[in-house]
C-alpha cells in the first residue's frame, strides 16, 4: 500500500462523447488509485460517485470532454469540462429528477436527472460553471480526512 507524503499525483482522462462502453473508466481508475493509496473506503465511494456522475454528464450531454484529477496529501481535486451546449438554467438543472437527456439515453437506464444533485450531495466542495453554447465546467473537491471534511 502506497502512502502519500507531500507528493501530488496528476491524472488526465479524455471522456469521449456518447461512448457508453468506456463511460465510467476515469472514475473507476481514480477509485482504484485511491484504494491503493489506502484512502478511507467511504471517501473513495463518495469520490467515485461524484466523479462518475460528472463523467456521465459529459458522455451524455457534453460532446465529450476532459477530466483532470490532482491527488494531494489531504484532498482530491477533480476538474471536468466539456465544450457541449452548456446549461441554460443551472438552478433548474440542479433539481433532483430534472433531465434533458433524450429518450434513447433514458432507454439505456441513464438520464434520470440525479447526476448534478448526486455530485453536490457526495462532494465536500462542488462548483458548476456553464454558459449556453460554451460548455460546462465542474469542480469537485474531496477531503481525505477520516470524516471526509476538514
C-alpha positions, 0 to 999 in steps of 0.5 A: 500500500502506497502512502502519500507524503507531500507528493501530488499525483496528476491524472488526465482522462479524455471522456469521449462523447456518447461512448457508453462502453468506456463511460465510467473508466476515469472514475473507476481508475481514480477509485482504484488509485485511491484504494491503493493509496489506502484512502478511507473506503467511504471517501473513495465511494463518495469520490467515485460517485461524484466523479462518475456522475460528472463523467456521465454528464459529459458522455451524455450531454457534453460532446465529450470532454476532459477530466483532470484529477490532482491527488494531494496529501489531504484532498482530491481535486477533480476538474471536468469540462466539456465544450457541449451546449452548456446549461441554460438554467443551472438552478433548474438543472440542479433539481433532483429528477430534472433531465434533458437527456433524450429518450434513447439515453433514458432507454439505456437506464441513464438520464434520470436527472440525479447526476448534478444533485448526486455530485453536490450531495457526495462532494465536500466542495462542488462548483458548476460553471456553464454558459449556453453554447460554451460548455460546462465546467465542474469542480469537485473537491474531496477531503481525505480526512477520516470524516471526509471534511476538514 
